[in-house]
Amino acid sequence: MKTQAELEKYATAAEPYVIVVAGAINMNPVGKEIKVQSDKTIVGQGTSGHIVGGGFFLGQGVHNVIIRNLTIRDAYQGIWNDKDHDFDAIQMDGAHHVWIDHNDLRHMADGLIDVRKDSTNVTVSWNKLSDNNKTFGIGWTENVKTDITIHHNWIRETEQRNPSTDNAAHAHLYNNFLEDAPGTSINSSYGNYSRGATKMVLENSYFQGVKNPVIKDSGAAIVQRGSVFSGTSGRNESGGTAFDPKAYYSYTLDKAADVPSVLRSGAGPRASIGTTSASPKAAAATTLTVAKDGSGQYTSVQAAVNAVPANNPSRVVIAVKPGTYRELVKVPSNKPHVTIQGTGGSRKDTTIVYNNAAGTPKPGGGTYGTGGSATVAVEADDFQARNLTISNDFDEKANQGLNGHQAVALRTAADKVFLDGIIVSGDQDTLLVDTAAKDKLGRVYVSNSYVIGNVDFIFGRATAVVDKSVITLKKRWDGTSAGYVTAPSTAADRKGILIANSTVNGDVSNGSFYLGRPWHAGGDASLDPQTTVRNTSLSGAIKSTPWTDMSGFSWKDDRFAEYKNSGAGAGGASSNRPHLTDAQAANQEVADWLAGWTPSAS
């Protein structure tokens, strides 16, 4: 789009939109900040997207917003710090889950970026910030709540707030390039500033000619590692204790000495972003067909997976015709971007099924174990499944002598796994949401689906959301009703299992099922299992005390809670039934779990 009216119409709408800015938009009046609503991506088409004389505002609770590949410039009215012209490029007050990436922000009347009033889960990456008085302010709150990651930004010819970070719980700054070139009209007064009670980790950045490159208040913390200071003067401070960023996410540091060249070539708008023609490999997915009757390219799903090239760069859809495919399927870690999709009129028309259990003997000796029993195992990132059934039909009744009845239908050990419109069916340990390693993030989003089982049938250490789905409680092999919906094994400081906007029911006895229990896998006391069930209809099958202990670990020492559930199985808050407050619930929404990832069918 090329007009202010179009941009405002879609940016302020309630519905989610991807908004492509394909020209220079001159804001009228000068300084206007468009009030962006949740679930928006605003991206410049190549290097053509310019916002001139204005910017964007993200208000309280606005979330899931990406502002990318834009040039936002020239609201300056001749006087720095002129409060009559308090015009920012991007300002947020209490927003969360925001990504500001590959923009060129310059020559504005006030701040280039203001992250204010308890905004959380903000990432600012690969931007050029220049020709300004106030670059980047963070905080303006008495609460120590803000979470922000700032990496690979080129900040040059700016005087102050580079950034200034006030009362941030977690501020992680790495691989940024701060440059004050000699002989220019704007001179730096300070660089990175940790104020109030901020906890800041500063790694492998490069400071060139900056006065007072790193400063901190007496109550603040700065942990410094690996930065380069060239031609700097004045205060360069560190001290206190902060946090370990790798406890929250994985990242790779560039060498500090390489940062200037990396950012001179890589920061700011890219010609390849926001255009379809620049990415021909991603323009269309490759489709492989599977049919039992030989009418497709392959007769088994695994054969189609085997045909996907290693390290494939773009989406491969494995279209599976109706039928029952009794086989084991594994999508290895070097085959990302795979979709397995049933082509029938119903998700019941196409079924992948097998019957291994944890105690099932392997042909080469030993047993499969719980994880190895999976009918479908996904180890590749950006996997999708839709319109099919994945099942484990292990017969417990016929195998009472077998030691180990856990029988997984689907195991995921990857990030960005999207399960859309499927059925996952089994008894004990139906859906294992795992991660590739204990320190790896693994996000799973289950939508418009059915998950069926009886014992710990949604379990694991991944960050997993079951949204707008039906969780079906199933009797055990002997006809009795007793079970547990979830068994999270979440690492500390990670999100666990979230059930939201869903229904929990089934043909079982009233008061016979727990919502969950803490799985400290291997007896690991450092884990902090989490299940939140919110805005969900609970049948009478759920116990009035819905959480219970497991293997000597008390659920009360971990993270189990509900929020605004309904139905016969819902109940009021008590010490045995914790409920989130409204404030706590505001930080336990689906978007908080997905952490900047927006699942979409492809």
For each residue, the residues with C-beta under 8 A, 3 or more apart:
1: 6 7 10 19 20 21 22
2: 6 21 22 23 25
3: 6 7 25
4: 7 8 25 26 27 28 32
5: 8 9
6: 1 2 3 9 10
7: 1 3 4 10 11 19 21 25 34 42
8: 4 5 11 12 34
9: 5 6 12 13
10: 1 6 7 13 17 19 40
11: 7 8 17 19 34 35 36 37 40 42 56
12: 8 9 34 35 36 37
13: 9 10 17 37
14: 37
15: 39
16: 38 39 40 64 598
17: 10 11 13 39 40 41
18: 40 41 43
19: 1 7 10 11 40 41 42 43
20: 1 43 44 45 49 274
21: 1 2 7 25 42 43 44 45 48 49 50 51 70 274
22: 1 2 45 48 49
23: 2 48 49 50
24: 48 50 52
25: 2 3 4 7 21 50 51 52
26: 4 52 53
27: 4 30 31 32 51 52 53 54 55 75
28: 4 32 53
29: 32
30: 27 53 54 75 77 87
31: 27 53 54 75 77 85 86 87 109
32: 4 27 28 29 53 54
33: 54 55 56 57 87 88 91
34: 7 8 11 12 54 55 56 57
35: 11 12 57 58 59
36: 11 12 40 42 56 57 58 62 65 67
37: 11 12 13 14 40 62
38: 16 61 62 63 64 65 591
39: 15 16 17 63 64 65 598
40: 10 11 16 17 18 19 36 37 64 65 66
41: 17 18 19 65 66 68 598
42: 7 11 19 21 36 56 65 66 67 68 70
43: 18 19 20 21 49 66 67 68 69 70 273 274
44: 20 21 47 48 49 50 68 69 70 71 103 269 273 274
45: 20 21 22 48 49 69 274 275
46: 49 69 269 270 271 272 273 274 275 278
47: 44 69 71 269 270 271
48: 21 22 23 24 44 45
49: 20 21 22 23 43 44 45 46 69 70 71 269 274
50: 21 23 24 25 44 70 71 72 73
51: 21 25 27 54 55 56 70 71 72 73 89
52: 24 25 26 27 73 74
53: 26 27 28 30 31 32 74 75 87
54: 27 30 31 32 33 34 51 72 75 87
55: 27 33 34 51 72 75 87 88 89 90 91 108
56: 11 33 34 36 42 51 67 72 89 90 91
57: 33 34 35 36 88 91 92 93
58: 35 36 62 65 90 91 92 93 95 98 119
59: 35 62 92 93 94 95
60: 93 94 95 117
61: 38 94 95 96 586
62: 36 37 38 58 59 65 92 94 95 96 98
63: 38 39 95 96 97 98 589 591
64: 16 38 39 40 97 591 596 598
65: 36 38 39 40 41 42 58 62 95 97 98 99
66: 40 41 42 43 98 99 101
67: 36 42 43 56 70 90 98 99 100 101 103
68: 41 42 43 44 99 100 101 102 103 273 274
69: 43 44 45 46 47 49 101 102 103 269 270 273 274
70: 21 42 43 44 49 50 51 67 103 104 269
71: 44 47 49 50 51 103 104 105 106 268 269
72: 50 51 54 55 56 89 90 103 104 105 106 108 112
73: 50 51 52 89 104 105 106 107 108
74: 52 53 106 107 108
75: 27 30 31 53 54 55 85 87 89 107 108 109
76: 80 107 108 109
77: 30 31 82 85 87 109
78: 82
79: 82 85
80: 76 133 134 159
81: 110 133 134
82: 77 78 79 85 86 109
83: 86
84:
85: 31 75 77 79 82 109 110
86: 31 82 83 109 110
87: 30 31 33 53 54 55 75 77 108 109 110
88: 33 55 57 91 108 109 110 111 112 113 114
89: 51 55 56 72 73 75 103 105 108 111 112 113
90: 55 56 58 67 72 100 105 112 113 114
91: 33 55 56 57 58 88 111 113 114 116
92: 57 58 59 62 95 98 114 115 116 119 122
93: 57 58 59 60 116 117 119
94: 59 60 61 62 116 117 118 119
95: 58 59 60 61 62 63 65 92 98 119 122
96: 61 62 63 119 120 121 122 587 591 592
97: 63 64 65 120 121 122 591 592 594 595 596
98: 58 62 63 65 66 67 92 95 119 121 122 123
99: 65 66 67 68 122 123 125 596
100: 67 68 90 103 113 122 123 124 125 127
101: 66 67 68 69 123 124 125 126 127
102: 68 69 125 126 127 267 268 269 270 273
103: 44 67 68 69 70 71 72 89 100 127 128 268 269
104: 70 71 72 73 127 128 130 268 269
105: 71 72 73 89 90 108 112 113 127 128 129 130 132
106: 71 72 73 74 112 128 129 130 131 132
107: 73 74 75 76 130 131 132
108: 55 72 73 74 75 76 87 88 89 105 111 112 132
109: 31 75 76 77 82 85 86 87 88
110: 81 85 86 87 88 114 134
111: 88 89 91 108 114 132 134 135 136 137 161
112: 72 88 89 90 105 106 108 129 132 134 135 136 158
113: 88 89 90 91 100 105 124 129 135 136 137 163
114: 88 90 91 92 110 111 136 137 138 140
115: 92 119 122 136 137 138 139 146 148
116: 91 92 93 94 119 137 138 139 140 141
117: 60 93 94 140 141
118: 94 141 143 145 146
119: 58 92 93 94 95 96 98 115 116 122 146 148
120: 96 97 145 146 147 587
121: 96 97 98 147 592 595 596
122: 92 95 96 97 98 99 100 115 119 146 147 148 149
123: 98 99 100 101 148 149 150 151 596
124: 100 101 113 127 136 148 149 150 151 153
125: 99 100 101 102 149 150 151 152 153
126: 101 102 151 152 153 263 266 267 268
127: 100 101 102 103 104 105 124 153 154 267 268
128: 103 104 105 106 153 154 156 267 268
129: 105 106 112 113 132 135 136 153 154 155 156 158
130: 104 105 106 107 154 155 156 157 158
131: 106 107 157 158 186
132: 105 106 107 108 111 112 129 135 157 158 159 186
133: 80 81 158 159 160 186
134: 80 81 110 111 112 137 158 159 160 161
135: 111 112 113 129 132 155 158 159 160 161 162 163
136: 111 112 113 114 115 124 129 150 155 161 162 163 164
137: 111 113 114 115 116 134 140 161 163 164 166
138: 114 115 116 146 148 163 164 165 166 168 171
139: 115 116 146 164 165 166 167 168 195 196 198
140: 114 116 117 137 166
141: 116 117 118 145 146 166 167
142: 167
143: 118 167
144: 167 168 169 196 197 198
145: 118 120 141 167 169
146: 115 118 119 120 122 138 139 141 165 167 168 169 170 171
147: 120 121 122 168 169 170
148: 115 119 122 123 124 138 165 168 170 171 172
149: 122 123 124 125 172 245 249
150: 123 124 125 136 153 163 171 172 173 174 176
151: 123 124 125 126 172 173 174 175 176 251
152: 125 126 175 176 254 262 263 266 267
153: 124 125 126 127 128 129 150 176 177 263 267
154: 127 128 129 130 176 177 179 263 264 267 268
155: 129 130 135 136 158 162 176 177 178 179
156: 128 129 130 177 178 179 180 181
157: 130 131 132 179 180 181 184 186
158: 112 129 130 131 132 133 134 135 155 161 162 186 188
159: 80 132 133 134 135 186 187 188 189
160: 133 134 135 164 188 189 190
161: 111 134 135 136 137 158 164 193
162: 135 136 155 158 178 188 190 191 192 193 210
163: 113 135 136 137 138 150 173 192 193
164: 136 137 138 139 160 161 190 193 195
165: 138 139 146 148 168 171 192 193 194 195 198 200
166: 137 138 139 140 141 195 196 198
167: 139 141 142 143 144 145 146 195 196 197 198
168: 138 139 144 146 147 148 165 171 198 199 200
169: 144 145 146 147 199
170: 146 147 148 199 242 243 245 248
171: 138 146 148 150 165 168 194 198 199 200 201
172: 148 149 150 151 200 201 203 245
173: 150 151 163 176 192 200 201 202 203 205
174: 150 151 201 202 203 204 205 251 253
175: 151 152 203 204 205 253 254 256 259 262 263
176: 150 151 152 153 154 155 173 205 206 259 263
177: 153 154 155 156 205 206 208 259 260 263 264 267
178: 155 156 162 188 191 192 205 206 207 208 210 213
179: 154 155 156 157 208 209 210 260
180: 156 157 184 187 188 208 209 210 211
181: 156 157 184 208 209
182: 209
183:
184: 157 180 181 187
185:
186: 131 132 133 157 158 159
187: 159 180 184 211
188: 158 159 160 162 178 180 191 209 210 211 212
189: 159 160 211 212
190: 160 162 164 193 210 211 212 213 215 234 235
191: 162 178 188 207 210 211 212 213 214 215
192: 162 163 165 173 178 200 202 205 213 214 215 222
193: 161 162 163 164 165 190 215 216
194: 165 171 198 199 200 215 216 217 220 221 222
195: 139 164 165 166 167 198 216 217 220
196: 139 144 166 167 217 219 220
197: 144 167 219 220
198: 139 144 165 166 167 168 171 194 195 216 217 220 221
199: 168 169 170 171 194 220 221 240 241 242 243
200: 165 168 171 172 173 192 194 216 220 221 222 223 242
201: 171 172 173 174 222 223 225 242 243 245
202: 173 174 192 205 214 222 223 224 225 227 238
203: 172 173 174 175 224 225 226 227 253
204: 174 175 225 226 227 253 254 255 256 259
205: 173 174 175 176 177 178 192 202 227 228 256 259
206: 176 177 178 227 228 230 256 257 259 260
207: 178 191 210 213 214 227 228 229 230 232
208: 177 178 179 180 181 230 231 232 260
209: 179 180 181 182 188 230 231 232
210: 162 178 179 180 188 190 191 207 213 232
211: 180 187 188 189 190 191 232 233 234
212: 188 189 190 191 215 233 234 235 236
213: 178 190 191 192 207 210 229 232 234 235 236
214: 191 192 202 207 222 224 227 235 236 237 238
215: 190 191 192 193 194 212 235 237
216: 193 194 195 198 200 220 221 222 237 238 239 240
217: 194 195 196 198 220
218:
219: 196 197
220: 194 195 196 197 198 199 200 216 217 240
221: 194 198 199 200 216 239 240 241 242
222: 192 194 200 201 202 214 216 237 238 239 240 242
223: 200 201 202 238 240 241 242
224: 202 203 214 227 238
225: 201 202 203 204
226: 203 204 253 256
227: 202 203 204 205 206 207 214 224 256
228: 205 206 207 256 257 259
229: 207 213 232 236
230: 206 207 208 209
231: 208 209
232: 207 208 209 210 211 213 229 236
233: 211 212
234: 190 211 212 213
235: 190 212 213 214 215
236: 212 213 214 229 232
237: 214 215 216 222
238: 202 214 216 222 223 224
239: 216 221 222
240: 199 216 220 221 222 223
241: 199 221 223
242: 170 199 200 201 221 222 223
243: 170 199 201 247 248
244: 247
245: 149 170 172 201 248 249 251
246: 249 250 251 439
247: 243 244 491 492 493
248: 170 243 245 493 494
249: 149 245 246 441
250: 246 439 440 441
251: 151 174 245 246
252:
253: 174 175 203 204 226
254: 152 175 204 258 259 262
255: 204 258 259
256: 175 204 205 206 226 227 228 259
257: 206 228
258: 254 255 261 262
259: 175 176 177 204 205 206 228 254 255 256 262 263
260: 177 179 206 208 263 264
261: 258 264 265
262: 152 175 254 258 259 265 266
263: 126 152 153 154 175 176 177 259 260 266 267
264: 154 177 260 261 267
265: 261 262
266: 126 152 262 263
267: 102 126 127 128 152 153 154 177 263 264
268: 71 102 103 104 126 127 128 154
269: 44 46 47 49 69 70 71 102 103 104 273
270: 46 47 69 102 273
271: 46 47 275 278
272: 46 275 278 279
273: 43 44 46 68 69 102 269 270 278
274: 20 21 43 44 45 46 49 68 69
275: 45 46 271 272 278 279
276: 279 283
277: 280
278: 46 271 272 273 275
279: 272 275 276 282 283
280: 277 283
281: 313 314
282: 279 313 314 315
283: 276 279 280
284:
285: 314 315 316 317 339 602
286: 314 315 316 317
287: 316 317 318 319
288: 297 298 304 307 308 316 317 318 319
289: 296 297 298 304 318 319 320 321
290: 296 297 298 299 300 301 303 304 318 319 320 321 325
291: 294 295 296 298 299 320 321 323
292: 299 321 323 324 325
293: 321 323
294: 291 299
295: 291 321
296: 289 290 291 299 319 321
297: 288 289 290 304 307
298: 288 289 290 291 301 303 304 307
299: 290 291 292 294 296 303
300: 290 303 304 325 327
301: 290 298 304 305 318 320 325 327 329 340 352
302: 305 306 327 328 329 330
303: 290 298 299 300 306 307
304: 288 289 290 297 298 300 301 307 308 318 320
305: 301 302 308 318 329 330 331 335 338
306: 302 303
307: 288 297 298 303 304
308: 288 304 305 312 316 318 335 338
309: 312 335
310: 334 335
311: 334 335 336
312: 308 309 316 335 336 337 338
313: 281 282 337
314: 281 282 285 286 337
315: 282 285 286 337 338 339 602
316: 285 286 287 288 308 312 335 337 338 339
317: 285 286 287 288 339 341
318: 287 288 289 290 301 304 305 308 338 339 340 341
319: 287 288 289 290 296 341 343
320: 289 290 291 301 304 323 325 340 341 342 343 350 352 388
321: 289 290 291 292 293 295 296 343 344 350
322: 342 343 344 349 350
323: 291 292 293 320 349 350 351
324: 292 351 353
325: 290 292 300 301 320 350 351 352 353
326: 353 354
327: 300 301 302 352 354
328: 302 354 356 374 375 376 377
329: 301 302 305 340 352 375 376 377
330: 302 305 376 377 379
331: 305 335 338 376 377 378 379 380 383
332: 335 379 380
333: 379 380 381 414 436
334: 310 311 380
335: 305 308 309 310 311 312 316 331 332 338 380
336: 311 312 380 381 382 383
337: 312 313 314 315 316 380 381 382 383
338: 305 308 312 315 316 318 331 335 380 382 383 384
339: 285 315 316 317 318 383 384 385 386 602
340: 301 318 320 329 352 376 384 385 386 388
341: 317 318 319 320 384 385 386 387 388
342: 320 322 347 349 350 386 387 388 389
343: 319 320 321 322 350 387
344: 321 322 347 348 349 350 387
345: 349
346: 349 387
347: 342 344 350 387 388 389 421 422 423 450
348: 344 351 389 423
349: 322 323 342 344 345 346 388
350: 320 321 322 323 325 342 343 344 347 387 388 389
351: 323 324 325 348 388 389 390 391
352: 301 320 325 327 329 340 375 376 388 389 390 391
353: 324 325 326 375 389 390 391 392 393
354: 326 327 328 375 392 393
355: 392 393 394 395 407
356: 328 360 368 372 373 374 375 392 394 407
357: 360 368 373 392 394 399 402 404 405 406 407
358: 367 368 369 370 372 373 404 405 406 407 429
359: 367 368 399 402 403 404 405
360: 356 357 367 368 373 394 402 404
361: 365 366 367
362: 365 366 367 368 372
363:
364:
365: 361 362
366: 361 362
367: 358 359 360 361 362 372 404
368: 356 357 358 359 360 362 372 373
369: 358 372 373 404
370: 358 373 404 406 408 429 432
371: 374 377 408 411 432 434
372: 356 358 362 367 368 369
373: 356 357 358 360 368 369 370 392 394 406 407 408 429
374: 328 356 371 377 392 408 409 410 411 432
375: 328 329 352 353 354 356 390 391 392 408 409 410
376: 328 329 330 331 340 352 385 390 409 410 411
377: 328 329 330 331 371 374 410 411 413
378: 331 383 410 411 412 413 414 417
379: 330 331 332 333 413 414 436
380: 331 332 333 334 335 336 337 338 383 414
381: 333 336 337 414 415 416 417
382: 336 337 338 414 415 416
383: 331 336 337 338 339 378 380 412 414 416 417 418
384: 338 339 340 341 417 418 419 420 601 602
385: 339 340 341 376 388 390 410 418 419 420 422
386: 339 340 341 342 419 420 421 422 601
387: 341 342 343 344 346 347 350 421 422
388: 320 340 341 342 347 349 350 351 352 385 422 423
389: 342 347 348 350 351 352 353 422 423 424 425
390: 351 352 353 375 376 385 409 410 422 423 424 425
391: 351 352 353 375 409 423 424 425 426
392: 353 354 355 356 357 373 374 375 407 408 409 425 426 427 430
393: 353 354 355 426
394: 355 356 357 360 373 399 405 407 426 427
395: 355 398 399 477
396: 399 400 405 407 427 428 476 477
397: 400 477 478
398: 395
399: 357 359 394 395 396 402 405
400: 396 397
401:
402: 357 359 360 399 405
403: 359
404: 357 358 359 360 367 369 370
405: 357 358 359 394 396 399 402 427 428
406: 357 358 370 373 428 429
407: 355 356 357 358 373 392 394 396 426 427 428 429
408: 370 371 373 374 375 392 411 426 429 430 431 432
409: 374 375 376 390 391 392 424 425 426 430 431
410: 374 375 376 377 378 385 390 419 424 430 431 432
411: 371 374 376 377 378 408 432 434
412: 378 383 417 432 433 434 442 444 462
413: 377 378 379 434 435 436 442
414: 333 378 379 380 381 382 383 417 435 436 442
415: 381 382 435 436 440 441 442 443
416: 381 382 383 443 597 599
417: 378 381 383 384 412 414 442 443 444 445
418: 383 384 385 445 447 599 600 601
419: 384 385 386 410 422 424 444 445 446 447 449
420: 384 385 386 447 448 449 599 601
421: 347 386 387 447 448 449
422: 347 385 386 387 388 389 390 419 449 450
423: 347 348 388 389 390 391 449 450 451 452
424: 389 390 391 409 410 419 430 431 449 450 451 452
425: 389 390 391 392 409 430 450 452 453
426: 391 392 393 394 407 408 409 429 430 431 452 453 457
427: 392 394 396 405 407 430 453 454 455 457 474 476 477
428: 396 405 406 407 453 454 455 456 457
429: 358 370 373 406 407 408 426 432 453 455 456 457 459
430: 392 408 409 410 424 425 426 427 451 452 453 457 458
431: 408 409 410 424 426 446 451 453 457 458 459
432: 370 371 374 408 410 411 412 429 459 460
433: 412 442 444 458 459 460 461 462 464 497
434: 371 411 412 413 442 460 461 462
435: 413 414 415 438 440 441 442 460 461 462
436: 333 379 413 414 415 440 442
437: 440
438: 435 461 491
439: 246 250 491
440: 250 415 435 436 437
441: 249 250 415 435 463 494 595
442: 412 413 414 415 417 433 434 435 436 461 462 463
443: 415 416 417 462 463 464 593 594 595 597
444: 412 417 419 433 462 463 464 465
445: 417 418 419 464 465 467 590 594 597 599
446: 419 431 449 451 464 465 466 467 469
447: 418 419 420 421 467 468 469 599
448: 420 421 468 469
449: 419 420 421 422 423 424 446 466 469 470
450: 347 422 423 424 425 469 470 471 472
451: 423 424 430 431 446 457 458 466 469 470 471 472
452: 423 424 425 426 430 457 471 472 474
453: 425 426 427 428 429 430 431 457 458 472 473 474 483
454: 427 428 457 473 474 475 476 482 483
455: 427 428 429 476 483 484
456: 428 429 459 484 486 487 517 519
457: 426 427 428 429 430 431 451 452 453 454 483 484 485
458: 430 431 433 451 453 464 466 471 485 486 487 497 499
459: 429 431 432 433 456 486 487 488 489 519
460: 432 433 434 435 464 487 488 489
461: 433 434 435 438 442 488 489 490 491 494 496 521 527
462: 412 433 434 435 442 443 444
463: 441 442 443 444 490 494 495 496 593 595
464: 433 443 444 445 446 458 460 496 497 498 593
465: 444 445 446 498 499 500 590 593 594
466: 446 449 451 458 469 471 497 498 499 500 502
467: 445 446 447 498 500 501 502 590
468: 447 448 500 501 502
469: 446 447 448 449 450 451 466 502 503
470: 449 450 451 502 503 504 505
471: 450 451 452 458 466 485 499 502 503 504 505
472: 450 451 452 453 505 506
473: 453 454 481 483 485 504 505 506 507 508 513 539 541
474: 427 452 453 454 483 506 507 508
475: 454 479 480 481 507 508
476: 396 427 454 455 479 480 481 482 483
477: 395 396 397 427
478: 397
479: 475 476
480: 475 476
481: 473 475 476 508 509 512 513 541
482: 454 476 512 513
483: 453 454 455 457 473 474 476 508 512 513 514
484: 455 456 457 487 513 514 515 516 517 548
485: 457 458 471 473 499 504 513 514 515 516
486: 456 458 459 497 499 515 516 517 531
487: 456 458 459 460 484 516 517 518 519 529 550
488: 459 460 461 496 497 516 518 519 529 530 531
489: 459 460 461 518 519 520 521 524 527 529
490: 461 463 494 495 496 497 527 528 529 530 559
491: 247 438 439 461 494 526 527 528
492: 247 526 527 528
493: 247 248 528
494: 248 441 461 463 490 491 528 530
495: 463 490 498 530 592 593 595
496: 461 463 464 488 490 529 530 531 532 559
497: 433 458 464 466 486 488 490 516 530 531 532
498: 464 465 466 467 495 531 532 534 588 590 593
499: 458 465 466 471 485 486 502 504 531 532 533 534 536
500: 465 466 467 468 532 533 534 535 536 589 590
501: 467 468 534 535 536
502: 466 467 468 469 470 471 499 536 537
503: 469 470 471 536 537 539
504: 470 471 473 485 499 515 533 536 537 538 539 541 542 569
505: 470 471 472 473 537 539 541
506: 472 473 474 539 541
507: 473 474 475
508: 473 474 475 481 483 512 513 541
509: 481 512 541
510: 540 541 568
511: 540 541 542 543 544
512: 481 482 483 508 509 541 543
513: 473 481 482 483 484 485 508 541 542 543
514: 483 484 485 517 542 543 546 547 548
515: 484 485 486 504 531 533 538 542 546 547 560 562
516: 484 485 486 487 488 497 531 546 547 555 560
517: 456 484 486 487 514 547 548 549 550 555
518: 487 488 489 527 529 549 550 553 554 555 557 558 560
519: 456 459 487 488 489 529 550 551
520: 489 523 524 525 527 529 550 551 553
521: 461 489 524 527
522:
523: 520 551
524: 489 520 521 527
525: 520 553
526: 491 492
527: 461 489 490 491 492 518 520 521 524 558
528: 490 491 492 493 494 558 559
529: 487 488 489 490 496 518 519 520 558 559 560
530: 488 490 494 495 496 497 558 559 560
531: 486 488 496 497 498 499 515 516 559 560 561
532: 496 497 498 499 500 559 560 561 562 563 580 588
533: 499 500 504 515 536 538 561 562 563 565
534: 498 499 500 501 562 563 564 565 580 585 588
535: 500 501 563 564 565
536: 499 500 501 502 503 504 533 565 566
537: 502 503 504 505 565 566 567 570
538: 504 515 533 541 542 565 566 567 568 569 570
539: 473 503 504 505 506 542 567 568 569
540: 510 511 567 568 569
541: 473 481 504 505 506 508 509 510 511 512 513 538 569
542: 504 511 513 514 515 538 539 546 569 570
543: 511 512 513 514 546 569
544: 511 571 577
545: 548 576 577
546: 514 515 516 542 543 562 569 571 577
547: 514 515 516 517 555 560 576 577
548: 484 514 517 545 555
549: 517 518 552 553 554 555
550: 487 517 518 519 520 553 555
551: 519 520 523
552: 549
553: 518 520 525 549 550 557 558
554: 518 549 557 558
555: 516 517 518 547 548 549 550 558 560
556:
557: 518 553 554
558: 518 527 528 529 530 553 554 555
559: 490 496 528 529 530 531 532
560: 515 516 518 529 530 531 532 547 555 578
561: 531 532 533 578 579 580 584 588
562: 515 532 533 534 546 565 570 577 578 579 580
563: 532 533 534 535 579 580 584 585 588
564: 534 535 585
565: 533 534 535 536 537 538 562 569 570
566: 536 537 538 570
567: 537 538 539 540 570
568: 510 538 539 540
569: 504 538 539 540 541 542 543 546 565
570: 537 538 542 562 565 566 567
571: 544 546 574 577
572: 577 579
573: 577 578 579
574: 571 577
575: 578
576: 545 547
577: 544 545 546 547 562 571 572 573 574
578: 560 561 562 573 575
579: 561 562 563 572 573
580: 532 534 561 562 563 584 585 588
581: 584 585
582: 585 586
583: 586 587
584: 561 563 580 581 587 588
585: 534 563 564 580 581 582 588 589
586: 61 582 583 589
587: 96 120 583 584 592
588: 498 532 534 561 563 580 584 585 592 593
589: 63 500 585 586 592 593
590: 445 465 467 498 500 593 594
591: 38 63 64 96 97 594
592: 96 97 121 495 587 588 589 595
593: 443 463 464 465 495 498 588 589 590
594: 97 443 445 465 590 591 597 598 599
595: 97 121 441 443 463 495 592
596: 64 97 99 121 123
597: 416 443 445 594
598: 16 39 41 64 594
599: 416 418 420 445 447 594
600: 418
601: 384 386 418 420
602: 285 315 339 384
